[in-house]
């Protein structure tokens, strides 16, 4: 996916962009952060967890977006599959929201979770943000306009030149057994982490908090905003099949990423892509 699609959207306007960022920040503080360590979780049909913070953040965000930018459809993680498909197929484009990414962490008191929102029009991601309420960190990007952490420009770079020097953010759970075994037994990197929030994983790679990334199956609300942030920061990514991660479909995608071209090439070579 490239930045060749039309870039005309409301958030080219700085006032509208700041309205979106501040609106999401305030809702995340009141609907998510205020409930941290104070909610119980229930199990959904797919085995993942759901809390009051998930449902309330989605409800309030949808209302906020429909009031201010009603031209776009809405796709939320907690929407029905039918609603998700309808939004994705909307001619006008749609918002893509993960109201709490890292619900398992959130529900047991681990302060690693986030709110993710992206705007996709005609299959192209135009704008995205990932907000970490615990650290008050807002990662954001607009197509062709760079990526930011709060007010600081993000540039994906690292002094680490070789794969063996790198810290990897690796989700083993969703990898095929042969690949997971290869990583565990051959260990091509210096150290490995798994934090439990896909949205933050992408952003932390963009910020250089890890240099390489691997995930076997993530949903569009997990990767949409983070992918744009890493892409605008100058990072590199693909699926395990060497395809663009982003597609305008509600289906799970693998993700391979790195901060620099050299690391990405070496990482892909190890993964035999």
N, C-alpha and C positions, 0 to 999 in steps of 0.2 A: 504494500500500500504506500502511495506517495502523496505528497502535498500538492497535487495537481488539480484537485477538485475545487469547485467554487468556494471562496473564502468569505463571501458576504453572509454575515449573520449578526444578530443583535449584539453579540459580545465583542465585536470589533470596536464597539463603542465603550470607552473606559468606564463611563458612568454605569452602564448596564452591567458590565463585568463586575464592578465592585459591588453593585446591588446583589448580584448572585452570590459572590463570595461571602459577603457579610451576612446575607440571609441564611445560607447554609451553616455558617459558623455559629450563629446565634441559636438556630434550631438544634444543632448538634450538642450545644452546651446544655440546653434546657431539656431536650428529649432523650439524649443518650448519656452524656457525662453525669447529669444529675441523678441518673438511675444506676450508675456504676456501683456494684456490690450491694445493690438494694433490690434486685429482681430475681425471680426464679425463672427457670427455662423449661419449656416443654419440647418434646421431640416431634419433629415433622415426619412425614411419610418416608422421606429419603434418609432419615437418621440424623439429619442436622438439627441444630437447636434454634428455637425461636423464643424471643423475650418480648416484653412489653415495649422495650426500647426500639426493637425492629419495627413493630407494627405502628407505633406512634410516630416515629421518625419518618416512615414512609408516608403515612397519612398526611402529616403536616407539610412535608416536602412537596407532595403532589399538589396540595391545595395552593401552596406558595407559587409553584411553577405555573399552574393553570391560571392563576390570577394575573401574573405578570407577563407570561409568554404563552398565551393559549394556542398559538399556531402549531405547537409541537405535541405529539402524542406522548404517552407516559408508559415506560416499562420499568417495573420495580421487581426486585427479587421476590417479594412477597405477593406479587400479583399472580393471578391464575395463569396457567399455560396458554389458555385461549387469549387472555388479555395481553400477554407478552407477545404472542405471535401477531396479533392485530396491530400492536404498536410498532413492532419491527417492520411490518409491511406498509406502514403509513407513508403516503407520498410526501407528506410535509416534513418527515423526520421525527425522531423521538428522543426523549430523555431516557437515560439508562441509569438507574439508581440501585446501589447496594446500601440500604439504610444503616446496617451495622455489619461490616466485614470483620470477621474474627469474633463471632458471637460466642464460640466456645471459650475463648479467652475472657471475654466480657462477663460471661455468666459465672465464672469461677474466680474473678478478681484479679486477672492478669491484665495490666494496663497496656495491651497491644491490640488495638482494634481501630477501625476507621469508618468514615462515611465517604462513599465514592459516588460521583455524579458525572456523567458524560453526555454530550449532545452529538448524535449521529444523524446526518442527512445524506440520503442517497448513498448509503454504505460507507461514507467517510466521516471520521471523527473530527469534529470541528473545535470542540472545547471540552476540557475535563478538569476535575478537581478531586483531590483526596484530602480529607481533613482528619487529623489525628487530635481528638479532643484532649487526651491526657497530656500531650506535649504542646498543645496549641500550635501545631504545625500545619500550615496550609500549603500543600503541593498543588500547583495549577499549571495549565498550559492552554494556549490557543494555537490553532494550526498556523504555522509560519511565523509565530511571534515568540517562540522560545518557551522555556519552562522555568518555573519559579518555586522556591521554598520561601514562604512568606514574601518578603520583598527582594529576596536575593536570587539573582539569575543562577539557574542550575546548569552546569556543564558536566556531562558524564565523562570523567577522566580519572586516571589513577596512575600513581608512580609505579605500580606493580606491572611489570612487563611480561611475566610468564604465568601460565596457568597454575603452576606449582606454588606460586607466591600468593594466590588469591584466596579470599573468603567466599564460599559459595552459599547462596540461599537455595536450599534444595528441599523439595517436598517429596519424600520417598514413598509416601502412602499410595500415590496414584501412578507410580511408574510400573512398567512391566517388570516382572521378576528378574529376567536376565540383565536388564540395564541397572536395576537397583543393586543387584549382586556385584556387577562390574564396578560400580561406584564405591561400594562398601569394601571391596577387596583390593582394588587398585588405587583408590583415593588419589585423584589427579591434582587436588587442590591442597592448600595449607590447612584450612579448617572449614567446617560446615555448620550452617544454622538453619533452623526452621521456626519461624516466628508465629505462624497461624493467622496472618492477615495478608491475603494475596495482593490486595490493593496497595498496602504498604510495602510489600516485597518489591514491586515495580518501582515505587518511588525511592526506596532505599538504595536500589541499584543505581538509579539516576543520580542520587546524592553521594554515591561512592561508599556507602556503608557496607556494601558487598560488591564484588566485581563480576560475578557470574551468577546465573539464575537458571533453575530448572523446575518445571511443574508438569505433571502428566495430564491434567484435565481440569480446566477452569472455565467457569461460565462467563458470558459477555459482561455481566455486571461486576465480575471480579477484575477483569483485565482492561476494560475499555478506557477508563480515565488514566490508569497507570501506564498503559501502552503509549498513549499520546504524550504523557509527561516524559517517559524515557525517550521516545522518538524525538521530541522537541529538544531534549537535553543533549541529543547527539549519540545516544546509545543504539545498540543493535539487537534485533530479535527475529525469531522465526519460530515455527512449530518444529516438532521432531521430524516432520516430513519436509522441512525446508520450505514451507509455505508462509505467507503472511499470517500472523496470528489473528488479525482482525478480519472477520467476515460478518455480513449483516444477517446473521442467523442466531437463533437461540439454541446453540449446541456447544458442547464442551470442546475445548481446544488445548493442546499441549503448548508449552512455551519454553523457549530457550533464549537467554539474553545475556549480554555482557556490556561492559562500559565502553570498550574500545573495539575497533575492527580486528586488531591482532588477537586480542583475547577471545573474541567471538569466533574467529576462524579456528583457533586452537581448541576451543571448547567444542565446536561442532565436529572437529576431527576426532576428538576423543569419543564423542557420542556417535560417531560414524554416520553423520548426516551427509 
